[in-house]
Amino acid sequence: MFTYTVPTNIVFGAGALNELAAQLAAYPGNVLVVCEGAVMRATGILDKTLAALAPANRKVVIYE
């Protein structure tokens, strides 16, 4: 038997992306961004997300 727990904290709305680095302070380790790369790149959302992650000084892996 095993137990798997995934704590969830959802932050959304205007300005939510600006809180990303601060939200990561509670979690150690690397960051995995899972997205559909072509759309995220074309809209600029991926670049904005990566820029918001930069102050957290973490290794970021993108899975498309």
CYANA upper distance limits for C-alpha pairs under 8 A (distance plus 0.5 A):
 11 VAL  CA     16 ALA  CA      6.52
 12 PHE  CA     16 ALA  CA      5.68
 12 PHE  CA     17 LEU  CA      8.44
 15 GLY  CA     19 GLU  CA      7.67
 16 ALA  CA     20 LEU  CA      7.48
 17 LEU  CA     49 THR  CA      7.44
 17 LEU  CA     52 ALA  CA      7.07
 18 ASN  CA     52 ALA  CA      6.74
 19 GLU  CA     23 GLN  CA      6.64
 19 GLU  CA     52 ALA  CA      8.49
 20 LEU  CA     24 LEU  CA      6.91
 20 LEU  CA     52 ALA  CA      6.76
 20 LEU  CA     53 LEU  CA      7.00
 21 ALA  CA     25 ALA  CA      7.30
 21 ALA  CA     52 ALA  CA      6.85
 21 ALA  CA     53 LEU  CA      5.91
 21 ALA  CA     54 ALA  CA      8.07
 21 ALA  CA     55 PRO  CA      6.62
 21 ALA  CA     56 ALA  CA      5.47
 22 ALA  CA     56 ALA  CA      8.01
 23 GLN  CA     27 TYR  CA      8.46
 24 LEU  CA     28 PRO  CA      8.08
 24 LEU  CA     56 ALA  CA      7.45
 25 ALA  CA     56 ALA  CA      7.91
 29 GLY  CA     58 ARG  CA      7.61
 29 GLY  CA     59 LYS  CA      8.39
 30 ASN  CA     58 ARG  CA      6.10
 30 ASN  CA     59 LYS  CA      5.53
 30 ASN  CA     60 VAL  CA      6.56
 30 ASN  CA     61 VAL  CA      8.26
 31 VAL  CA     58 ARG  CA      7.22
 31 VAL  CA     59 LYS  CA      6.70
 31 VAL  CA     60 VAL  CA      5.24
 31 VAL  CA     61 VAL  CA      6.72
 32 LEU  CA     60 VAL  CA      6.43
 32 LEU  CA     61 VAL  CA      5.44
 32 LEU  CA     62 ILE  CA      6.46
 32 LEU  CA     63 TYR  CA      7.61
 33 VAL  CA     60 VAL  CA      7.68
 33 VAL  CA     61 VAL  CA      6.67
 33 VAL  CA     62 ILE  CA      5.30
 33 VAL  CA     63 TYR  CA      6.56
 34 VAL  CA     62 ILE  CA      6.60
 34 VAL  CA     63 TYR  CA      5.34
 34 VAL  CA     64 GLU  CA      6.56
 35 CYS  CA     40 MET  CA      7.57
 35 CYS  CA     62 ILE  CA      8.07
 35 CYS  CA     63 TYR  CA      6.91
 35 CYS  CA     64 GLU  CA      5.70
 36 GLU  CA     40 MET  CA      6.72
 36 GLU  CA     64 GLU  CA      5.72
 37 GLY  CA     41 ARG  CA      6.31
 37 GLY  CA     46 LEU  CA      8.23
 37 GLY  CA     64 GLU  CA      5.67
 38 ALA  CA     42 ALA  CA      6.49
 39 VAL  CA     43 THR  CA      6.60
 40 MET  CA     44 GLY  CA      6.62
 40 MET  CA     45 ILE  CA      5.71
 40 MET  CA     46 LEU  CA      5.60
 41 ARG  CA     45 ILE  CA      6.87
 41 ARG  CA     46 LEU  CA      5.93
 41 ARG  CA     47 ASP  CA      7.40
 44 GLY  CA     48 LYS  CA      6.84
 45 ILE  CA     49 THR  CA      6.54
 46 LEU  CA     50 LEU  CA      6.64
 47 ASP  CA     51 ALA  CA      6.60
 48 LYS  CA     52 ALA  CA      6.63
 49 THR  CA     53 LEU  CA      6.74
 50 LEU  CA     54 ALA  CA      6.74
 51 ALA  CA     55 PRO  CA      8.40
 53 LEU  CA     57 ASN  CA      7.79
 53 LEU  CA     58 ARG  CA      8.05
 54 ALA  CA     58 ARG  CA      7.78
